[in-house]
Amino acid sequence: MQTIEETQQQIIEDFSSVDDWMDRYSMMIDLGNALPGLEERYKTEQNLIEGCQSRVWLQADYEDGVIVFRGDSDAILVKGLVALLIQVLSGHTPDEILSADLHFIETIGLREHLSPTRSNGLLAMIKQMRLYAMAFKARQGA
């Protein structure tokens, strides 16, 4: 299993090989298309991310000491953003997720190439993933 930092470096390398933003959007759409769909039973109000213009669901499960994220969106580009975040954070411990500096977003220029509403949605997704990590960490200590 790669560390969060190693995964970010891989994403940075992948995106750096493509200069044109239309091609980068295509890469994100491909990531979204490759993301397994979320089972309907997880598409609940509880898993819906507040602050996203499109509908985004995020499911987190604690399995063998790590958090496994699953997600989906009704917007194809946003589903690619979900896939990127899952690729980076899923399969790691709550402490690793909480201490991660998600610098790949800035490094690949993602934030500046997203509309303000998508950028807000991205931040809302990250916030929710960290909240899940905090909750599972608190449960560990109980």
N, C-alpha and C positions, 0 to 999 in steps of 0.2 A: 504494500500500500504506500503510495506516495504521500509525502507530507503536504500540508496546505500550500506551503511555499513552493515546493516542486511543481505542484499542479498549476499554480499561478504562473510560474516561469514557462511552463509548457504552453499555456494559453497565450502568453505574451509573444512567445516565438511563433506560434501558429498565426496570430493576427498580424505580427510584424512582417510576415512573408507576403502580405496582401496590402497594397497601398490604397486602392480605391475603396471608398466607403460603401459603394453599392455592393462590391464583392464581400466586404465584411458583413454587411447586412445579410447577404446570402449565406455566409458561414453560420450566422446566428440562426437563421431560418432552418438550415440543415440540422443544427444541434437540436432545435425545437422539434423537428420532425423525427429525430432519432430518439427523443425522450419517450419512454413508455407512457401511455396515457394513464391517468389516475382512475382507479376504480370509482364507479359512481357513488359507492357508499362513503367515499372520502370527500366528495364534492358537497360539503355541508357549509352552512353559515359559519360554523366555528373555524373551519379551515380556510375561509375566504380572507384574503389579505385586504385590510382597510387601506385606502389611499391609492389604490390602483384604479386607473380609468377602465381598463379591461378587467375581466374576471380572472383572478389568479387564486388557485387553491394550493395550499402547502400542508402536507402531512408529515409529521415527524414521529419516528418510533425509536425507542431506546432498545438496542439489541447488542448484547455482549459487551457492554461498556462504551459503545459508540452510538451516535445518533445517525439514523438512516432517514434521509429526506426523500420524499416523492412529491412531485408537483405537476401542475397542468395550468393551462391558460386557454381562453377562447380566442386569443389574438396570437398569431403565429410568431411574430417577432418577439413578443413578450414571453412566449413559451421558450424561445431561445435564451432569453435572459435567465429564466427559471433554470433551464438546463445548465447554463454556465455556473450559476450559484450552487446547484446541486453537485456538479462536477467538482467544485472546489471544496465544499464543506461537508458533504455527506460521507459517512464512514469515519468520522473523527470524534474525539471525546468532547464533552462540553467545555473543558478547559482549553483545548486546542481551538475550538470555534470562538470562544470568548476572547482569546488573546490574539486571534488572527488579525493581521493588518491586510485588508483586502485592497492592496494597491494596484492590482491588475486592472481594475475599473478605470482608474486615472491613466495608467501607463498605456493602455491600448486606445485611449481617447474616447472611451465609451460614453462617459458622462456628458462630454461636450457635443456628442453627435446624437444624443437622445433628446426628444422633445421634453419640455419641463414636466409634463404629466408622466411620461415614461420614466424620467429620472427620479421623480418622487416615488413612483411605484417601485423602482429598483431599491431605493433606500428603505421603503416600507417592507420589502421582502427580506432584506438583510436584517432589519430590526426584528422582524418576526422570527427569523432563524436564530438570532441571538437570544431572544426571549425563550424559545424552546430550550436552548442550551442552558440558560439560567434555571429554568424550571426543572430540567432533568438533574442538573448539578445539585439543586436544593433537595431534590428527592433522594439523591445519593447520600447526602449528609444526614438525612432524617433517620 
